[in-house]
Amino acid sequence: MSEIFEYFFDAYFHQDWRDDYESTLAVVEGFKNAEPTESVVQLVQELKELLSKEDLLQDTFNKLGGNFKPESEGMSVAEWVVRALEVLDR
């Protein structure tokens, strides 16, 4: 696992993330606003690499350390990654 994924999921998608954010994409926005540009760029690169993989299972984020599944917001993992990249690129 990459360092940026480990940090992102541990720090932002911890067990109680729902107490701080209304949605997973709000978490991504929080990361973008709180972290240095270099970290945001690294996360974008890692998410793009993840998106290039063909077999993104619904538990992909759980395996990376995050406490959520995109299906809880009506999205596949690939759809969530695309939406997260849109948030990070704004």
Stockholm file with secondary structure:
# STOCKHOLM 1.0

chainA/1-90         MSEIFEYFFDAYFHQDWRDDYESTLAVVEGFKNAEPTESVVQLVQELKELLSKEDLLQDTFNKLGGNFKPESEGMSVAEWVVRALEVLDR
#=GR chainA/1-90 SS CCHHHHHHHHHHSSTTHHHHCSSHHHHHHHHHHHSCHHHHHHHHHHHHHHHTCSCCCTTHHHHHTCSCCGGGGTCCHHHHHHHHHHHHHC
#=GC SS_cons        CCHHHHHHHHHHSSTTHHHHCSSHHHHHHHHHHHSCHHHHHHHHHHHHHHHTCSCCCTTHHHHHTCSCCGGGGTCCHHHHHHHHHHHHHC
//
